[in-house]
Every structure is written in structure tokens, then in C-alpha cells.
Amino acid sequence: MAEVTGHVQYRFRSDEQDTNILLRGESEWVRQKVEELGLTGLGWIMPFGQDSKDSKIRSPSKSKSKPNISVEEEPLGEKPSDMGPTPDPSRVPVVRRPIGQLDLSKELQMLGIEKPIRPDTIELMEIFSNLDTPRPVQGPMSVDPMAEAWLRELLTVVVREYGSTALRTQDIEEIASKKLGNREGSALEVWLDSLFSAGKLVKVHGPDAIAWGPSPRWLIGKI
């Protein structure tokens, strides 16, 4: 920072951090504030006001005038010339129907969105039986690395091939029990719940059953 005395102006600007600082006052006070802000060696300082002609050779002024501090904001820019047509509320269609008469399935079909279909267990069994043997899951949190690897393969198929987010406990048992250490019934549910507690699965409570879905990080092998 140049050695300038008298009434000075300091400016620092950073486009990356969207920062624009402007300080005006006696040089000694300005340098103190610059140091407090951690900006020593940054920005630039120059004479300001009536002292601009001789500020470089003057000693610091004893004026007790209150320093002026301001932070400049970037202009918002000019209003675009073409903002489009003026909104016309009368052209917005009004749709009225009795409460409870909205058919969501029909409306979704009109938009080309199909209702999710539960994955077919028989198809999943066939696909699962043809999968290559996966590598055991790595990490100290895995109780049964090979069974966990097979479960991840199964849920990967459910998510990517069927677009479903979870699979019921009984479906998991029917499809992959032998690959999951022959776990069945409550033993399977306890094991799945332990994976849920470890943040590897999500638990979905349905009206007639509990379903299990993969955590995204677990699905890609991050946990």
C-alpha cells in the first residue's frame, strides 16, 4: 500500500467474492481499518478531497472530523427492453370441480406419466439368478459382506430396471433368501433393520407390509 498521508480513499474489490469496500478518512485511521479487515497489501489507496494535491508530503492531519465509511453495491443493470406481453388474468383458464372429485390417475395419464407398478417377483427371481457374483462389501460396518453385496445387487435392479424405490420384506425373502445367508422371517427383518440403523437402507412403512430401499450412498458403494 502506497505511503500516502492526509485525507485518503482506500478501495478494495473482488469479483470472485462479490466484495466492494470503500473507506474514506485520515490515512492513519484508514490503514488501521485495512489492517483490522485483514486486507494489508491488497487494494489501493489514493489522495481524496481537498488534500489530494499535497497529501503525499503532508503529515497526518489532526482533524477530528468523523471518517466516512461506505460499501458500494453493484448496479442491478438496466431493465431488459423486451419483457414480453403484459399478463392478462382473463386468459388463465378457470377449472372448477367438486371437492374430492379430482382423478389423479387420469390427470397423470394425460401428462404421459404412468402409475408406478410393483416389480414382478417372478421376473426379479429370474433376473437375480442370472447376475454375476458380486465382490463382498468392504468396510468394518458390514456384518455379512457377501450377503450385503447380493442385497445391493437386488435393490440395484429394482431401482434401475423398475424405477421402484423399495422392496417388501417378504419379496426380498422369496427372491434372495439363499444368497442372504438363508435368512428368513424375523431373522431377515432384524438383519435388514441393522442395515437401516447403519444408514445403508431406508425403511418404508406401508399399509400392509414394511419395505426396504437403498440409501443412494450405499447403492454406489460409498458406505
Stockholm file with secondary structure:
# STOCKHOLM 1.0

chainA/1-223         MAEVTGHVQYRFRSDEQDTNILLRGESEWVRQKVEELGLTGLGWIMPFGQDSKDSKIRSPSKSKSKPNISVEEEPLGEKPSDMGPTPDPSRVPVVRRPIGQLDLSKELQMLGIEKPIRPDTIELMEIFSNLDTPRPVQGPMSVDPMAEAWLRELLTVVVREYGSTALRTQDIEEIASKKLGNREGSALEVWLDSLFSAGKLVKVHGPDAIAWGPSPRWLIGKI
#=GR chainA/1-223 SS CCCCCSEEEEEEEETTTTEEEEEEEEHHHHHHHHHHTTCTTSSEEEECGGGGTTTTTSCCCCCCCCCEEECCCCCCCCCCSCCCSCCCGGGSCCCCCCTTCCCHHHHHHHTTCCCCCCCCHHHHHHHHHTSCCCCCCCSTTCSSHHHHHHHHHHHHHHHHHHCCSCEEHHHHHHHHGGGGTTCCHHHHHHHHHHHHHTTSEEEEECSSCEEEEECHHHHTTCC
#=GC SS_cons         CCCCCSEEEEEEEETTTTEEEEEEEEHHHHHHHHHHTTCTTSSEEEECGGGGTTTTTSCCCCCCCCCEEECCCCCCCCCCSCCCSCCCGGGSCCCCCCTTCCCHHHHHHHTTCCCCCCCCHHHHHHHHHTSCCCCCCCSTTCSSHHHHHHHHHHHHHHHHHHCCSCEEHHHHHHHHGGGGTTCCHHHHHHHHHHHHHTTSEEEEECSSCEEEEECHHHHTTCC
//
